[in-house]
Amino acid sequence: MEWFDERTAGLIGGILGAVFGAGFGGIGGGVGGPLAAQGKAKGFVLGIFLTAIVCGVALLITAVVAVFDGQPYHVIMPFALVGFVTTVVMGALYPVVRKQYERAENRRLDAESLRRA
């Protein structure tokens, strides 16, 4: 028995895409870029990225469970697509943002050492 019909699958895919795309992607990129460059709110920004990665992997696991449960394409695809895109994009950007925080910290330490000298 399928988990939900095609119309519900479209609704679920749209909601997941909006939440993960605008929510994690928009907040992570829009807020994370400027804050990382300034070295501020590191826990919050990196937490957004890690939460998105974990949620993306959870969606991929849900898609795999759906495959093994014999669910049709329209049930599997929303979970697989949103999970894959979220995991790949946020997973690829996480080291970039973390490196930006390291650069900001190094700039802060350099400025502090110049003030003491």
Disulfide bonds with the S-S distance in Angstrom:
none
